[in-house]
C-alpha cells in the first residue's frame, strides 16, 4: 500500500476497514464515540457557571445536603 495517500483516501480506507470488521452500524457507533466535537468547553462552562464552587453546585442540585433532588413533573 502506498504511503502517499491523501486524507480523503485514508478516510475511505478506514471506513472500509471499519465496515468490514464491525458492520455498518458498528462502524457508525465507533465513529460517533471517537468524534472530537467542537468549541471551547472550558470557556462555555465558565460563561454558564461563573465562579460557582462544586459544593454550591451540588447543594443547588439537591445533593450533598442529605436530601433527595426534586423530581420534575
Rosetta blueprint (number, residue, H / E / L):
1 X L
2 X L
3 X L
4 X L
5 X L
6 X L
7 X H
8 X H
9 X H
10 X H
11 X H
12 X H
13 X H
14 X H
15 X H
16 X H
17 X H
18 X H
19 X H
20 X H
21 X H
22 X H
23 X H
24 X H
25 X H
26 X H
27 X H
28 X H
29 X H
30 X H
31 X H
32 X H
33 X H
34 X H
35 X L
36 X L
37 X L
38 X L
39 X L
40 X L
41 X H
42 X H
43 X H
44 X H
45 X H
46 X H
47 X H
48 X H
49 X H
50 X L
51 X L
52 X L
53 X L
54 X H
55 X H
56 X H
57 X H
58 X H
59 X H
60 X H
61 X H
62 X L
63 X L
64 X L
65 X L
66 X L
67 X L
68 X L
69 X L
70 X L
71 X L
72 X L
73 X L
